[in-house]
């Protein structure tokens, strides 16, 4: 009966059936937050008439969060603690957002995706961004999971929102974590052009050096993005800055086998005394030889730094700050060169991606983990869990089976395999 009432309320809200909503409001309590869900749906669709009825007649609490918005928005993001004004800012119209604000909605209430400003920045809702900032919203409001609205807008390639935020004096050099400022986000998404120029004109530091001595130029080199490198170099990036291992961008390019990038950086990089033949072939040969003869003893200082990063990442994961934990694991992985430890970091980062709902990234890390440690059951367990998230149940079964072959007594893998097999069976039945 309760489910039927919920469905009726949601259907009426979706259709804008005010008469049906009034009739049900007289008999149906707000059990399970059904009326708040209806308000959220109305806000998402920009239905002002429904919002007005629910707020003024039904007296719905505009600041009560809703935890099951995913079926409504079909965005793929997990939304917990979302309020009506957050959903309105993210998907609705400026009119519904303004109405909710005028009737007591608090845009600073933060759910799993941050505040209302974070939501508007995420989907490029420029009008809602302008509205919230005109109401005195803190442009640099920081969320432990997502950073600032500028971080999100840059990561999603929302150049219009970036421009608005910068015009309202958002800090272009504000750090999200140990090594992530706004500059690095568009580069990760390869959406750097307009965003990069906007950030640069606002005073962002193109030569920012992170916790382990890496620069954005090194990020571009490591990801094989020559066009981005040219942009950074034209913007004043210094190719001679060394990282924690003493390697410059040209050496990183050589290690990655990117002859084209080595060729691009050669005339811009100062010759190194440790490289006797300062030519494209000479640099590549020297770097590869040096890499085949790693240091004998792991430096204690570096060991301590990695241990600190791993501890901070574990604590961030415990607090459910998965994006920050991922960032910390990234730092640790750039320092770590022991195969076993590197595989553990990959497994941990895969779990972070899993908790954030990023299945492809989780699969990628777990797969790399199994390559580094092919006889470690946990790598296959992580891989199977990631495939489950992607609903690729056949591959999930294969991964869990591979893990179980290595540890026949592992209860977690046994249960996961059983669940994957059941899901595959149901999917096959549904397909038939």
Secondary structure by P-SEA (a helix, b strand, c coil): caaaaaaaaaaaaaacaaaaaaaaaaccccccaaaaaaaaaaaaaccaaaaaaaaccccccccccccccccccccccccccccaaaaaaacccaaaaaaaaaaccccccccccccaaaaaaaacaaaaaaaaaaacccccccccccccaaaaaaaacaaaaaaaaaaaccccccccccccccccccccccccaaaaaaaaaacccccccccccccaaaaaaaaccaaaaaaaaaacccccccccccccaaaaaaaaccaaaaaaaccccccccccccccaaaaaaaaaaaaacccccccaaaaaaaaaaaaaaaaaaaacaaaaaaaaaaaaaaacccaaaaaaaaaaaaaaaaaacaaaaaaaaaaaaaaaccccaaaaaaaaaaaaaacaaaaaaaaaaaaaaaccccaaaaaaaaaaaaaaaaaaaaac
